[in-house]
Amino acid sequence: MSEHELADRIAALMPRAKADLTELVSIPSVADPRQYPPEECRKAAQWVADAFTEAGLHDVHLAETPDGSAAVLGHRPPPPGAPTVLLYCHYDVQPPLDDAAWTSPPFTLTERDGRWYGRGTADCKGNIVMHLTALRALGDDLPVGLRFVAEGSEEQGTGGMEAYVEQHREQFLADALLICDTGNAAVGQPTVTTSLRGLAGLVVTVSTLRKEVHSGMFGGPAPDALAALVQILATLRAPDGGTRIDGLDATGTWSGAPYDEERFRRDADVLDGVSLTGSGTVADRLWARPAVTVLGIDCPPVVGSSAAVQGTARARVSLRVPPGTDPDAALRALTAHLEKAAPWGAHVSVEPEGTGAPFRAATDGPGYATLGRAMADVYGKPMAALGQGGSIPLCNVFGSAFPRAEIILMGVEEPQCLIHAPDESVDPTEIQHMAHVEALFLSRYADARRRRAPAATGGGPC
């Protein structure tokens, strides 16, 4: 099949891609039973299994992971002597947060100004549809073997898929792994992600009183737990807003492609007159240095609050760590910092939520060369290599399990998608173009490995 025929097939499949994404987005597959029924995730998993069975994969089935979620697994055997490519995605999504903050209902795909809005349109159901579109366009014209996995608890970070891979390595053997949960630097700018920050998370609780007391009768000398928590959290930032945690290096520099400051301001939707936080380049701060974020605080809401001094308050704190930093050591440093910063003898307890290691890809193999040519052919410009501030712990599990396999991070997500936020969206041209890139990669990768045979990885992954 010629490249033009492939492009025409993908273009003709875009109405079906929209219909698929509409169905998927309508399923509120939030993997947290405290917020949504587990049946919704099971429904999404079955939808994925049925769709990829129809797209030609074999033995597509649901497998329970150690955290109780369902992974969708399938495969297609390679032609004799051909390599195997693993396709990864996840079907679970972040909760919509405040429904009122959405312009349109979060679980209804809505088209506005050329973009498709809805929770999961980009992260990561848009990548599921990208995979489907590429496979449907190729049909039986597939010179590589395939393994497929869609996990169901990536957004909750419970580690179910990581544990499952460690227990069932043989189900994931591949020469190249397309981890499709990232995306381009901008719409129309082909990009591969070569590094990821790791993650350390915890919940900190501050206690000062056995119970709340009246602010009129006791306010002043009574130690306010919420005020203590605010003071503790403030110590995590330097005066310029940069992350400052005792024992954690925050001076790293990024040597790859830059991230223009004005473009970052637009991508992050920073208000006029508000400065960016920290020092160094934007790329330094995003991809080479730790970054702390207070994700949530438990305290009385404004509406319904009473005239009381709080005896207990707590916060959920997330720390992103760059390649070269041990996430467990970072978690220990964060814990020690919070405990040391407590004012007035306030009692501080810390509940770790877990860690995920940072990741840096090796980019000198035939897979990266194949991807670069495919992106250049589709987008008409060379592929850029950038870091990403997010974390995908599974990459390190795959890297340890299959040290000779190429791990490639790509996908349909770009800054305008606003993943994890209200009004998440995807540009449908990115689904179309990245499906074309993936189809070209799958059609060319076997030849690229044969040409690179003398310097290849020595007989496939292990």
N, C-alpha and C positions, 0 to 999 in steps of 0.2 A: 504494500500500500504506500502510495506517495505521501509526502508531507502535506501537500495541498488537499489530497483526499481525506487525510486524517483530520485536518483543520475543518473541512466542510462537514465531516461527520459530527465533530464535537459541537460545531455551531448549530447543527440541526437537533442536537440532543439538549440544548439549553432549556427549551420549554419543559422537558421532562425533568431536568435538574431543578427547575423552580418548583415543580409539583412535588418532587421528592422532598425538597427542603421545607416546603409548606407543611407537609405531613409530619416530618421530624420535629420541626419547631413547635408544633401543636402539642407535643408530648412533653410535659414538665418533668424531665428526667433529672431532677435534683437528687443526688445520692445522699440525702440526709433525711431519715425517717421522722425526724422531729418537725420537718417542714412540709414534706410531700410523701404520699404513700409509696412504699417500695414497689408497688405494682406498676407505677409509671416508668421506673427504670427498666423493669422486666419487659414492659411493652415496647420501649425503645430498642432494647436488645433484640427482641424478636423481629422487629421491623428491619433492623440491620441484617440479621441472619437471613431473612427471606430475600432481601434485596440483593445480597451478594451471592446467594444461591442462584438466583435468576441471572446474575451477571457472569456465571460460569465457574464459580469456585466449587470445590468438592468438600463434602463432609462438613458443611458449615453448621456449627453447633454452639450451644451455650455451655460454658464451663464455670463452675463456681470458684472464686478466688478466696484466699484465706480470710478476707475481711467480709465475706458474705455477699459480695456483688457478683454480677455475671459478666464474664468476658465472652465476646463473640470470636470464635476461632474458625478458620477455614484454610484451605490450601488448593494449589493446582500443581501437579507434578511437572518438573522441567523436562524439556526434550533431552535426549541422551547427550551428556557432556555439557549441558547448559547450566549457567548459574541460577541461583534462586534469589528473589528479592522479597523482603518482608515489607508489607504496607501496614502502618500503624495509624490509629486515630482513637478518639474516645467519644462516647455518645452521651455521657453525663454532662450537665451544665451547672454553672453557678446559679444560685437563687437570684431572682429578679431584683432583690432589695426592695426599694419602695416602688410599688406599682404606680403610684401617682406621679413619679418622676419620669415615667415613660410617656412619650408622645402618642404611642399606639400600644395596644395590649402586648405584653412581653411574649406571650405564647401564641401570637397570631402573626404570621409573616405578612408584613405590610410594605408595599413599595412606595418610596418617596424620593423624588429627585434622583432617580436612577439607581438607588441603593435599596437593598432588601433588609428590613428591620425585624428584629426579634431575638430573644435569648437563644444563643447557640448558632445563629446564622453564620458566624465566623468561627467561634470557639466552642465546639470543634465540629459541629454538624455540617458546616460548609466544606470541611475537609473530607468528611464522609462522602458527600455528594461529588466532590472532586474525584475521589477514587472511583466511584461508580461510573462517572462520565467517561473517565479514561478507559476503564475496562470495557464498557459498552462500545466505545468507539473502536477499540482494537478487535473485539470479538475473538475469533479463534486465531487471529494473527499475532501470536504471543510467543516469542522465541526464548522466554525465560520461565522458570518456575515461580510460583507465588506462595507466600504465606501471608495470612491476614489476621490481624488482631485489632479489635475495638474494645477498649476497657470501659468499665462502668463506674469508676470511683476516682478518676484522676483529679477532679476538682476538690475532693474532700481530703486528698493527701493521706489516705489511710494505709497506703503501701500494699494493697492487695495484689495488684498486678506484679509489682516487684517481687513479692514472695512467691507468686505463682511461677514466674519465669525461672527463679532459682530452683524450684522443685521440678520443673518440666522443661528443661533446656532443649530437649530434642524436638519440641514442638515449634521452636523459633529459629532453628538453624537456617542461616541465610548468608549470602555473600555481601549483600548491601541491604541496609535497613532504612527505609524512607519514613522518618518520624514526622508525620504531617500534623504538627500542632504549633507551627510558627507561621512566618509569612514574609512578605516583601517590605522593604524599607518605606515604600510609598506605592500607591497604585501605579502600575506600569513600570516599576523599577525592580527588575529581577534580582532576588537576593537569596543567599543561603546563610543560615545561621551557623556559626562555627564555635560559639561559646555560650554557655548558660551560667547564670549565677545559681549557687546553691541556696538552701533555705534552712533557717532555724526558727522555730516558733515556740511561744510559751504563753501562759496566762499568769499574770502577776496579781496577787490579792494583797491589799493593805488593810490592816485592822487597827483601830485605835480605841474603840469603845465597845462595850458588850452589847449595846443597843443604841438606836438613834435617841437623841435628846433634843429638847426644845431649844431653838437657836436664840430665843429671847432670854430664857432663864440660864442657859449654860454657854451660849456662844461667846467666844473670846478666849477664855482659858481652855475650853473643851477642845481636845485635838481632833480636827476634822479629817477623816480618812480620805475623803475626796480631794481635799486640798493637798494632803500628803502625796497622794497618787499623782496629781498634776505636777507637783514639784519634782517627784522622782522621774517622771517621764520627760520633763524639760531638760534633765541632765544628759539625755541621750543625744542632744543636738548642740553643736557649737554655735557661737553667736551668728555665723553666716548661714546657719541651718543645716550644715553638713553633719553626717553621722559622727558621733564621738562616743566611743565605748572603750573603757579602760581595757588595755591589753589587746586591742584589735587594730591592725594597721589600716589606715584610711588614706594612704598616699599613692596607691597604684595608678598606673597610666596605661591607656589603651593605645596599641601600636597599629591597629587596623584602620579601616575606613572611618572618617569622622562622621559626626552627627551635627549638622548645622544648628546653631542655637535658635535662630529665628524659626526654622522649621520645627524644632522641638517645641517651641512655645505654641505654635499653631497646632501641632499634633496633640499636645497635652491640654490645649484650650486654656492656657494661663491668662488670667485677667490682666488688662492693661495696667501698667504701673506696679505690678507685683514682680519681684525679683525671683529668679531661680535660686535654689538653695545649694549650698556647698561651694567648693572651689575646684579649679581644674576645668578641663573641657567637659562638655556634655557627655561625650563617650567615656571619659575617665569615670565620671560619676555613675553612669549607667552600667558599665560593663567591667570595670576594673576595681571598684571600691565597694565596701559594704554599704547597705542602705537600710535604715530602720524605719518601720511604719507602725503606728498605732492603729490597729484594724478595728477596734471597738472598745467601748467602755461601758461597764455595768454601773449605773448610777440612776437616781430618779430622773425621769424625763421632765422637761420644763412644764408641760401640761400635766397637772396632777401632782406636782411636787408640793411638799409641805414645808413649814418653817422649822426645819430640823437640821441638826448637825449630824452628818453621816458617820456611822461607826465602822462601816466596811465599804470598800470600793475595789473594783478590779478592772483590768484591761487585758486585751489580747494583743500581743506584740509580735510582729514579724520582722525577721532580719534576713535580708538577702546578702549572700556572700559570694565573692568572685572566685574564679579558678585560682588555685594556689592556696586557698584558705580552707582549713579543716572545719566543716560545719559543726561537729561536736565540740571542738575547742571554742568556736564562736558562740555556741549556746552556753557553754560554761562561763565565758567572759561576760555575756549579756546578763546571765543570772547573778554573777558576782557584782556586777555594776549596779543592778537594781537593788540588791540587798544592801550594798554599801551606801547607796544614795538616800536611804530612808531617813527622814527628819524626825526629831522629837522622840526617838526610840520606838517609832511605829513598827508594828509587827508585819513582816513581809514574808509571804510564802509564794513559791513559784512552782507551777505545774507545767513541765515540758510537754509540748505537742509533737515533737519529733524533728528530725533533720533530713535534709536531702543534699547530696554532694553536688558541687558545681561540675561543669563538664566542658571539655575542650576537644574538638574533633581533629583528627588527622585528615588533611585535605589533599594528599598527594596521590590518591589512587584513581583507578579508571572510572569509578562511579562519579567522583567530583568532576572529572574531565567531561564525562558524558552529560552530566547535568548542566555544566557551563555551556556546552554547545547547544543543548536543547533550549535553554533559556535565551541564548543569543538569537537562535532561529525564530523563537516565538515573539520575543519582545523587541528584537532589532537593536539590542544594546547589550553590552557585556554584563555578566553576573557579578554582583557585589557580594562581599563576604563581611558580615557584621556580627556583633554579639547581640545577646538579648538578656534583659534584666530578669526575665522569668526563670522558673525552675522546672525541669522535667527529670526527676530522680531516676526514672526508668532508663534513661540514656546510659547512666553509669552501670546499671545492672547489665544491660546489653553489652556494654564495653568490656566488662569483666568476664561475662559468659562467652563472648565471641570476640576475642582480642584482634583477630585478623579480618573481621568484617568491617565494611565502611558504614559509618552512621551518618546519615544526611538529614538535616532538619530543614523543612520547607513547608509551604502551605499557603492558604488564602488570606491569612490574617495580616493586616497592615494597620498603622496607627489610627486611621479614621474609624476602624471597626469598633473602638471603645469596648473591647472585651472586658468582661466582669463588671461593667458599668451599665446604668440605664441607657436605653436607646442603642444597644449593640446592633451592629449592621455589617453587611458585607457588600462589596462591589461585585456584581455578577460577572463583570469582565475578568475579575481575578479568578473566579471559579473556572471560567472558560479557558483562560490562558494557562492557568496552572494545571488543569486537566490535560491540555495539549502538551505542556512540558512533561508531565508524568507519562503520558502515552509515548512521547518520543524517547524518553529515558528507557522505558520498558522495551521498546522495539530496537534500541541500539546497544543496550548494556552488554549483551552477550558478545557482540562483535568487539566492543571496546576491551573486554577482558581477554579475548583471544589475542588481540593485538598487543596487549600488555603482558602476555603470558610469561616471558622471561623474568619480569620484575613483579609478578603477581604475588598473591599472598600464600602461595604454596599449597594449593589444592583445596581451597574453600575454607569456610569458617570452622573453628573448633574452640 
